[in-house]
Amino acid sequence: MEKKTCKICGREFETEIEDAEICPECENEQAEEQDDLTIDEIENTAEEMSVGETADDTETDENTDDDADGEGEPFDGGLESDENLSEEEILALEEEARKKEAKRKKIITITAAVAGAAVLVSAVLFVPFKKDDAVYKPATVVNAGEKAKVISKRTNLFTLIQSSIEFAKNPDADMIIGGEKIDKSLFEYFYERAQYQLLMKNGMSTASNDEINKFWDNDENTKTALTNAKRDVITFVVAKQKAAEKGITLTDEEKSSIDQYISSYVNDEFLKQMKLTKEQVKYILEGSTLTSKLAQQVTGEEDKYNLTNEQVEAYVKANGEKITAKHILFTTLDQQTYQPLPDEKKAEVKKKAQETLDKIKNGEDFDKLMNELSEDPGLKQYPNGYTFGKGEMVEGFEKAAFALKDNEVSDLVETDYGIHIIKRVPLTLSDSDIQNAKSELQNALFEDEILTWAKSVKILTNDAAINASKPATYGTETKAE
């Protein structure tokens, strides 16, 4: 018996089969899946592609090898011309195809991105992404709202070859979605937006440039931002294409508003900062407007979007996604300059905070001390505490609050705003909380629907080009805005 590591789940398993690469459990799961392509299906698709390219009078030397008599040979047309694949990677793909030929499949299984391993994915058959805090993982969504089952990405050899050919024809494209090309600069727009959202999700709204740079030094954060950017591009393009399919178009008034916005605000300096062209800005604005109109139509037609307040409140409470907490804030910021106080002043503030915490531990009323001492400017507006989910508060405050049980009080918690004493209280949802949660749930349902549509869309990704993208780095003078 030989010990091996499964290429899908990463678990160790024992086997007597010399070339075994996946554990018996994963092999059984694969056998049950219905979407694997057989050799006949691959060759039929290859033949259609070849015929289509001939009809379009494209270059014949880029066509794939679809010889009907070559069923027993590795399907390797076009691989050698792909500049994104090394010789070792090409040989590995060909060897994998030969191994799978006995089972009449030409499927290459690769390790999931969530395992954190660096893997080659030059083309990926679309797999939906389900949100899990700040990280989006490859998943199959069983039902909207249900927790997704995470499965590994996989690609078949024909799609890999086709991707090689397509990106050889379109070297400036980072992704091709349903025939629509997304070039490098447009992908970078989505990537920078994904970076910003991930920073906010991790409580980095007031982080210094050094802290931001350190955040991006973590490879997992960079991978997450890239994954999120690819997901955002897919949902944007697929929604736009679905809108066209449903006959949704822009009115003359909407077109005029977009043109007026571009004329008024999109100058050379704007384009330089955004690294976009006017045409790309127009593409983004038109796509966003069409997606909004599509959402209005879809949510108005389907019953699953008609959520009652009671359903929303029950869902929020059952899933523990939101909590309510009060706090007493002792600020450590200068109220004139909003810069940190000197160390000696901070020490005085901390001493006062500790004295207050001691009083609470000795039985004094938390609310009374909060109303007397807290320097939180939001106290008047939120006297019963803040109701929030993960990613909505600064990291230190959020982590401490979620760690508490109802009616439990924290020790001193320091953030960039000051020193907090936090008390978690039973969850209360205001009308605005329920309406916000309802909108979030409806948006999640709509995103799931887009990703369901995307499963039938041919999506090619130029991962060699995408993975070369790096987060922006900053100097040391200013704070993130």
DRENVO-799150 format. One line per field, with one value per residue (C-alpha): residue in three letters; x, y, z. Coordinates in nm, 3 decimals, padded with zeros to 5 digits, always signed. Layout:
// residues N
r = c(ala:...)
px = c(X:...)
py = c(Y:...)
pz = c(Z:...)
END
This chain:
// residues 481
r = c(met:glu:lys:lys:thr:cys:lys:ile:cys:gly:arg:glu:phe:glu:thr:glu:ile:glu:asp:ala:glu:ile:cys:pro:glu:cys:glu:asn:glu:gln:ala:glu:glu:gln:asp:asp:leu:thr:ile:asp:glu:ile:glu:asn:thr:ala:glu:glu:met:ser:val:gly:glu:thr:ala:asp:asp:thr:glu:thr:asp:glu:asn:thr:asp:asp:asp:ala:asp:gly:glu:gly:glu:pro:phe:asp:gly:gly:leu:glu:ser:asp:glu:asn:leu:ser:glu:glu:glu:ile:leu:ala:leu:glu:glu:glu:ala:arg:lys:lys:glu:ala:lys:arg:lys:lys:ile:ile:thr:ile:thr:ala:ala:val:ala:gly:ala:ala:val:leu:val:ser:ala:val:leu:phe:val:pro:phe:lys:lys:asp:asp:ala:val:tyr:lys:pro:ala:thr:val:val:asn:ala:gly:glu:lys:ala:lys:val:ile:ser:lys:arg:thr:asn:leu:phe:thr:leu:ile:gln:ser:ser:ile:glu:phe:ala:lys:asn:pro:asp:ala:asp:met:ile:ile:gly:gly:glu:lys:ile:asp:lys:ser:leu:phe:glu:tyr:phe:tyr:glu:arg:ala:gln:tyr:gln:leu:leu:met:lys:asn:gly:met:ser:thr:ala:ser:asn:asp:glu:ile:asn:lys:phe:trp:asp:asn:asp:glu:asn:thr:lys:thr:ala:leu:thr:asn:ala:lys:arg:asp:val:ile:thr:phe:val:val:ala:lys:gln:lys:ala:ala:glu:lys:gly:ile:thr:leu:thr:asp:glu:glu:lys:ser:ser:ile:asp:gln:tyr:ile:ser:ser:tyr:val:asn:asp:glu:phe:leu:lys:gln:met:lys:leu:thr:lys:glu:gln:val:lys:tyr:ile:leu:glu:gly:ser:thr:leu:thr:ser:lys:leu:ala:gln:gln:val:thr:gly:glu:glu:asp:lys:tyr:asn:leu:thr:asn:glu:gln:val:glu:ala:tyr:val:lys:ala:asn:gly:glu:lys:ile:thr:ala:lys:his:ile:leu:phe:thr:thr:leu:asp:gln:gln:thr:tyr:gln:pro:leu:pro:asp:glu:lys:lys:ala:glu:val:lys:lys:lys:ala:gln:glu:thr:leu:asp:lys:ile:lys:asn:gly:glu:asp:phe:asp:lys:leu:met:asn:glu:leu:ser:glu:asp:pro:gly:leu:lys:gln:tyr:pro:asn:gly:tyr:thr:phe:gly:lys:gly:glu:met:val:glu:gly:phe:glu:lys:ala:ala:phe:ala:leu:lys:asp:asn:glu:val:ser:asp:leu:val:glu:thr:asp:tyr:gly:ile:his:ile:ile:lys:arg:val:pro:leu:thr:leu:ser:asp:ser:asp:ile:gln:asn:ala:lys:ser:glu:leu:gln:asn:ala:leu:phe:glu:asp:glu:ile:leu:thr:trp:ala:lys:ser:val:lys:ile:leu:thr:asn:asp:ala:ala:ile:asn:ala:ser:lys:pro:ala:thr:tyr:gly:thr:glu:thr:lys:ala:glu)
px = c(+00.000:+00.127:+00.029:-00.080:-00.242:-00.575:-00.552:-00.909:-00.966:-00.604:-00.659:-00.409:-00.523:-00.369:-00.384:-00.227:-00.284:+00.040:-00.110:-00.399:-00.435:-00.766:-00.911:-01.200:-01.451:-01.375:-01.369:-01.719:-01.841:-01.698:-01.870:-02.203:-02.162:-02.355:-02.167:-01.845:-01.778:-01.720:-01.474:-01.762:-01.897:-01.555:-01.494:-01.841:-01.778:-01.434:-01.586:-01.845:-01.573:-01.366:-01.662:-01.753:-01.401:-01.384:-01.715:-01.582:-01.267:-01.043:-00.688:-00.688:-00.365:-00.537:-00.816:-00.821:-00.752:-01.095:-01.000:-01.280:-01.031:-00.812:-01.033:-00.753:-00.500:-00.444:-00.637:-00.345:-00.413:-00.309:-00.124:+00.224:+00.132:+00.009:+00.263:+00.100:+00.181:+00.525:+00.649:+00.617:+00.256:+00.171:+00.323:+00.135:-00.196:-00.130:-00.036:-00.356:-00.564:-00.406:-00.485:-00.848:-00.893:-00.956:-01.261:-01.376:-01.331:-01.094:-01.128:-00.843:-00.914:-00.719:-00.689:-00.948:-00.832:-00.966:-00.694:-00.452:-00.234:-00.089:-00.253:-00.270:-00.614:-00.576:-00.946:-01.222:-01.568:-01.778:-01.837:-02.061:-01.918:-02.099:-02.021:-01.864:-01.766:-01.495:-01.389:-01.566:-01.512:-01.579:-01.917:-02.230:-02.536:-02.809:-03.083:-03.071:-03.008:-02.881:-02.519:-02.322:-02.130:-01.772:-01.629:-01.304:-01.268:-01.211:-01.137:-01.142:-00.867:-01.077:-01.168:-00.804:-00.705:-00.984:-00.876:-00.520:-00.641:-00.878:-00.620:-00.361:-00.606:-00.688:-00.367:-00.507:-00.807:-00.807:-01.146:-01.388:-01.745:-02.009:-01.790:-01.753:-01.390:-01.275:-00.939:-00.666:-00.758:-01.125:-01.038:-00.805:-01.101:-01.293:-00.979:-00.915:-01.280:-01.248:-00.936:-01.122:-01.421:-01.194:-01.013:-01.344:-01.464:-01.159:-01.204:-00.925:-01.117:-00.878:-00.567:-00.236:-00.063:+00.191:-00.093:-00.255:+00.073:+00.118:-00.237:-00.151:+00.176:-00.046:-00.084:-00.425:-00.563:-00.430:-00.583:-00.915:-00.923:-00.845:-01.112:-01.366:-01.274:-01.328:-01.663:-01.765:-01.671:-01.871:-02.184:-02.159:-02.124:-02.371:-02.636:-02.586:-02.617:-02.928:-03.086:-03.031:-03.177:-03.491:-03.524:-03.429:-03.275:-03.183:-03.433:-03.329:-03.347:-03.112:-02.868:-02.878:-02.813:-02.509:-02.374:-02.432:-02.249:-01.952:-01.947:-01.962:-01.731:-01.518:-01.222:-00.865:-00.764:-01.054:-00.959:-00.595:-00.686:-00.932:-00.702:-01.001:-01.115:-01.439:-01.579:-01.507:-01.669:-01.976:-01.971:-01.967:-02.245:-02.467:-02.408:-02.489:-02.812:-02.919:-02.843:-03.055:-03.346:-03.302:-03.312:-03.632:-03.796:-03.680:-03.756:-04.104:-04.181:-04.068:-04.231:-03.904:-03.816:-04.138:-03.997:-04.208:-04.061:-04.118:-03.921:-03.634:-03.620:-03.632:-03.355:-03.127:-03.170:-03.133:-02.812:-02.638:-02.526:-02.610:-02.577:-02.663:-02.405:-02.369:-02.036:-01.870:-01.610:-01.313:-01.166:-00.790:-00.815:-00.758:-01.101:-00.954:-00.708:-00.845:-00.487:-00.386:-00.322:+00.031:+00.122:+00.090:-00.262:-00.353:-00.235:-00.470:-00.761:-00.683:-00.671:-01.017:-01.151:-01.012:-01.169:-01.505:-01.470:-01.394:-01.714:-01.917:-01.761:-01.852:-02.218:-02.269:-02.523:-02.370:-02.631:-02.592:-02.214:-02.252:-02.483:-02.253:-01.912:-01.927:-01.776:-01.944:-02.114:-02.367:-02.499:-02.794:-02.906:-02.848:-02.919:-03.013:-02.691:-02.576:-02.709:-02.447:-02.303:-01.951:-01.747:-01.952:-01.742:-01.368:-01.203:-01.111:-01.456:-01.635:-01.421:-01.469:-01.845:-01.910:-01.709:-01.944:-02.264:-02.584:-02.550:-02.177:-01.929:-01.588:-01.252:-01.096:-01.088:-00.856:-00.917:-00.804:-01.101:-01.022:-01.084:-01.418:-01.608:-01.858:-02.177:-02.357:-02.735:-03.014:-03.053:-03.306:-03.402:-03.552:-03.771:-03.470:-03.259:-03.525:-03.555:-03.176:-03.155:-03.438:-03.250:-02.933:-03.120:-03.290:-02.955:-02.804:-03.091:-03.048:-02.673:-02.740:-02.974:-02.709:-02.459:-02.712:-02.747:-02.369:-02.343:-02.467:-02.226:-01.885:-01.629:-01.258:-01.000:-00.644:-00.512:-00.149:-00.231:-00.477:-00.241:+00.026:-00.194:-00.081:-00.255:-00.157:+00.109:+00.123:+00.369:+00.382:+00.242:-00.137:-00.425:-00.658:-00.981)
py = c(+00.000:+00.347:+00.674:+00.953:+01.295:+01.348:+01.618:+01.730:+01.735:+01.727:+01.431:+01.145:+00.801:+00.455:+00.274:-00.013:+00.160:+00.317:+00.605:+00.684:+01.059:+01.099:+00.927:+00.677:+00.924:+01.192:+00.928:+00.818:+01.178:+01.230:+00.916:+01.056:+01.391:+01.424:+01.706:+01.529:+01.534:+01.206:+01.171:+01.168:+01.496:+01.656:+01.544:+01.659:+01.999:+02.012:+01.927:+02.204:+02.450:+02.348:+02.382:+02.719:+02.852:+02.732:+02.902:+03.224:+03.190:+03.197:+03.076:+02.702:+02.639:+02.736:+02.479:+02.191:+01.836:+01.674:+01.377:+01.120:+00.835:+00.966:+00.871:+00.686:+00.971:+01.250:+01.563:+01.808:+02.048:+02.405:+02.341:+02.402:+02.752:+02.860:+03.099:+03.071:+02.701:+02.565:+02.246:+02.057:+02.171:+02.063:+01.719:+01.687:+01.763:+01.512:+01.243:+01.306:+01.273:+00.934:+00.808:+00.910:+00.767:+00.417:+00.553:+00.737:+01.074:+01.358:+01.545:+01.710:+01.760:+02.031:+02.143:+02.397:+02.755:+02.746:+02.499:+02.788:+02.601:+02.765:+02.585:+02.612:+02.708:+02.848:+02.791:+02.706:+02.573:+02.812:+02.713:+02.947:+03.144:+03.165:+03.443:+03.334:+03.646:+03.818:+03.506:+03.370:+02.998:+02.769:+02.615:+02.454:+02.640:+02.386:+02.641:+03.016:+03.083:+02.730:+02.691:+02.599:+02.275:+02.358:+02.153:+02.174:+02.358:+02.142:+02.191:+01.960:+01.936:+02.058:+02.378:+02.427:+02.398:+02.627:+02.881:+02.865:+02.938:+03.218:+03.403:+03.360:+03.547:+03.801:+03.857:+04.171:+03.987:+03.871:+03.700:+03.600:+03.558:+03.442:+03.573:+03.914:+04.012:+04.181:+04.345:+04.407:+04.764:+04.678:+04.378:+04.601:+04.830:+04.539:+04.420:+04.758:+04.771:+04.421:+04.532:+04.827:+04.612:+04.353:+04.624:+04.760:+04.408:+04.362:+04.688:+04.873:+05.197:+05.399:+05.190:+05.357:+05.295:+05.072:+04.863:+04.837:+04.727:+04.467:+04.341:+04.280:+04.111:+03.820:+03.602:+03.477:+03.831:+03.886:+03.559:+03.649:+03.988:+03.828:+03.563:+03.828:+04.037:+03.743:+03.676:+04.041:+04.048:+03.730:+03.857:+04.196:+04.058:+03.770:+04.004:+04.246:+03.962:+03.826:+04.173:+04.178:+03.828:+03.946:+04.248:+04.501:+04.811:+05.164:+05.441:+05.759:+05.939:+05.686:+05.710:+06.088:+06.081:+05.858:+06.082:+06.390:+06.231:+06.143:+06.492:+06.658:+06.441:+06.213:+06.431:+06.335:+06.341:+06.109:+05.866:+05.874:+05.793:+05.520:+05.385:+05.357:+05.500:+05.695:+05.398:+05.171:+05.414:+05.418:+05.037:+05.016:+05.273:+05.115:+04.767:+04.880:+05.046:+04.737:+04.514:+04.738:+04.717:+04.341:+04.310:+04.513:+04.290:+03.958:+04.044:+04.161:+03.838:+03.567:+03.484:+03.391:+03.761:+03.848:+03.819:+03.917:+04.110:+03.806:+03.582:+03.828:+03.874:+03.497:+03.441:+03.706:+03.576:+03.209:+03.265:+03.481:+03.721:+04.029:+04.125:+04.428:+04.588:+04.902:+05.056:+05.324:+05.505:+05.691:+05.860:+05.870:+06.114:+06.486:+06.637:+06.927:+06.748:+06.388:+06.272:+06.024:+06.176:+06.175:+05.865:+06.039:+06.155:+05.805:+05.666:+05.903:+05.796:+05.430:+05.483:+05.643:+05.358:+05.097:+05.274:+05.268:+04.899:+04.825:+05.006:+04.795:+04.476:+04.589:+04.619:+04.976:+05.021:+05.003:+05.228:+05.496:+05.508:+05.496:+05.800:+05.988:+05.906:+05.779:+06.007:+05.826:+06.093:+05.830:+05.760:+06.000:+05.841:+05.483:+05.481:+05.112:+05.009:+04.929:+04.637:+04.519:+04.225:+04.118:+04.365:+04.666:+04.777:+04.821:+04.482:+04.501:+04.620:+04.362:+04.070:+04.155:+04.210:+03.885:+03.695:+03.806:+03.638:+03.835:+04.080:+04.005:+04.295:+04.299:+04.398:+04.716:+04.707:+04.944:+05.063:+05.363:+05.555:+05.499:+05.258:+05.077:+04.889:+04.678:+04.516:+04.274:+04.285:+04.069:+04.132:+04.401:+04.482:+04.818:+04.868:+05.006:+04.703:+04.468:+04.660:+04.666:+04.293:+04.229:+04.419:+04.223:+03.891:+03.991:+04.098:+03.764:+03.577:+03.782:+03.717:+03.344:+03.365:+03.537:+03.267:+03.002:+03.165:+03.179:+02.799:+02.784:+03.054:+02.967:+03.143:+03.147:+03.304:+03.398:+03.316:+03.371:+03.735:+03.774:+03.625:+03.872:+04.153:+04.285:+04.512:+04.878:+04.980:+05.313:+05.551:+05.614:+05.966:+05.938:+05.730:+05.519:+05.695)
pz = c(+00.000:-00.090:+00.080:-00.155:-00.133:-00.311:-00.579:-00.510:-00.134:-00.017:+00.219:+00.245:+00.136:+00.088:-00.244:-00.436:-00.769:-00.884:-01.085:-00.847:-00.796:-00.613:-00.306:-00.337:-00.189:-00.451:-00.725:-00.625:-00.625:-00.972:-01.096:-00.980:-01.153:-01.476:-01.638:-01.733:-02.107:-02.289:-02.575:-02.824:-02.685:-02.700:-03.057:-03.165:-03.011:-03.172:-03.510:-03.473:-03.381:-03.681:-03.918:-03.768:-03.807:-04.167:-04.245:-04.101:-04.311:-04.004:-04.006:-04.065:-03.880:-03.555:-03.584:-03.341:-03.453:-03.494:-03.713:-03.670:-03.693:-03.416:-03.124:-02.945:-02.974:-02.723:-02.821:-02.830:-03.117:-03.051:-02.727:-02.864:-02.979:-02.637:-02.489:-02.148:-02.103:-02.029:-02.195:-01.865:-01.825:-02.181:-02.124:-01.796:-01.966:-02.243:-01.991:-01.796:-02.115:-02.190:-01.840:-01.865:-02.217:-02.078:-01.896:-02.213:-02.046:-02.120:-01.790:-01.602:-01.233:-01.061:-00.701:-00.583:-00.538:-00.182:-00.089:-00.129:-00.377:-00.686:-00.975:-01.352:-01.480:-01.830:-01.892:-01.648:-01.718:-01.512:-01.152:-00.946:-00.657:-00.325:-00.080:+00.249:+00.445:+00.241:+00.051:-00.254:-00.305:-00.602:-00.530:-00.662:-00.536:-00.466:-00.384:-00.332:+00.035:+00.099:+00.205:-00.102:-00.131:-00.218:-00.499:-00.686:-01.013:-01.311:-01.676:-01.975:-02.230:-02.521:-02.335:-02.246:-02.610:-02.722:-02.461:-02.591:-02.942:-02.840:-02.632:-02.906:-03.130:-02.856:-02.657:-02.488:-02.343:-01.979:-02.006:-02.281:-02.158:-02.402:-02.683:-02.515:-02.462:-02.140:-02.195:-01.939:-01.846:-01.794:-01.578:-01.375:-01.301:-01.149:-00.973:-00.805:-00.701:-00.552:-00.363:-00.212:-00.113:+00.050:+00.245:+00.371:+00.454:+00.674:+00.864:+00.683:+00.618:+00.836:+00.776:+00.700:+00.370:+00.546:+00.689:+00.345:+00.189:+00.462:+00.399:+00.033:+00.124:+00.232:-00.078:+00.035:+00.035:-00.317:-00.438:-00.279:-00.451:-00.789:-00.737:-00.640:-00.944:-01.180:-01.016:-01.052:-01.420:-01.481:-01.305:-01.478:-01.830:-01.790:-01.646:-01.935:-02.185:-02.011:-02.025:-02.402:-02.428:-02.245:-02.473:-02.206:-02.360:-02.258:-02.318:-02.500:-02.165:-02.001:-02.290:-02.268:-01.891:-01.940:-02.217:-02.002:-01.707:-01.927:-02.076:-01.734:-01.524:-01.741:-01.832:-01.910:-01.543:-01.452:-01.728:-01.619:-01.260:-01.358:-01.632:-01.865:-02.196:-02.242:-02.430:-02.133:-01.888:-02.112:-02.129:-01.746:-01.699:-01.963:-01.824:-01.469:-01.585:-01.779:-01.479:-01.256:-01.501:-01.527:-01.147:-01.129:-01.389:-01.243:-00.880:-00.981:-01.168:-00.927:-00.593:-00.423:-00.404:-00.217:+00.134:+00.434:+00.726:+00.945:+00.707:+00.695:+01.073:+01.131:+00.876:+01.024:+01.379:+01.280:+01.085:+01.345:+01.075:+01.279:+01.644:+01.857:+02.083:+02.294:+02.380:+02.586:+02.376:+02.517:+02.213:+02.155:+01.866:+01.888:+01.825:+01.627:+01.401:+01.425:+01.468:+01.744:+02.085:+02.228:+02.429:+02.766:+02.681:+02.561:+02.893:+03.077:+02.856:+02.914:+03.290:+03.281:+03.068:+03.307:+03.606:+03.425:+03.342:+03.708:+03.809:+03.565:+03.699:+04.050:+03.955:+03.834:+03.555:+03.207:+03.043:+03.311:+03.264:+02.885:+02.883:+03.120:+02.974:+02.617:+02.354:+02.066:+01.849:+01.735:+02.085:+02.056:+01.732:+01.853:+02.229:+02.219:+02.047:+01.695:+01.493:+01.246:+01.057:+00.987:+00.787:+00.895:+01.193:+01.245:+01.289:+01.658:+01.764:+01.548:+01.664:+02.032:+01.997:+01.810:+02.073:+02.350:+02.462:+02.520:+02.812:+02.847:+02.874:+02.709:+02.848:+02.705:+02.325:+02.139:+01.781:+01.578:+01.720:+02.085:+02.371:+02.387:+02.655:+02.463:+02.586:+02.357:+02.401:+02.252:+01.881:+01.797:+01.440:+01.355:+01.049:+00.862:+00.970:+00.832:+00.506:+00.465:+00.537:+00.292:+00.020:+00.098:+00.074:-00.251:-00.394:-00.290:-00.455:-00.773:-00.775:-00.736:-01.034:-01.246:-01.152:-01.249:-01.591:-01.616:-01.598:-01.957:-02.078:-02.221:-02.002:-02.078:-01.848:-01.934:-01.588:-01.680:-01.754:-01.464:-01.205:-01.313:-01.175:-00.839:-00.585:-00.583:-00.332:-00.151:+00.007:+00.381:+00.410:+00.392:+00.521:+00.310:+00.224)
END
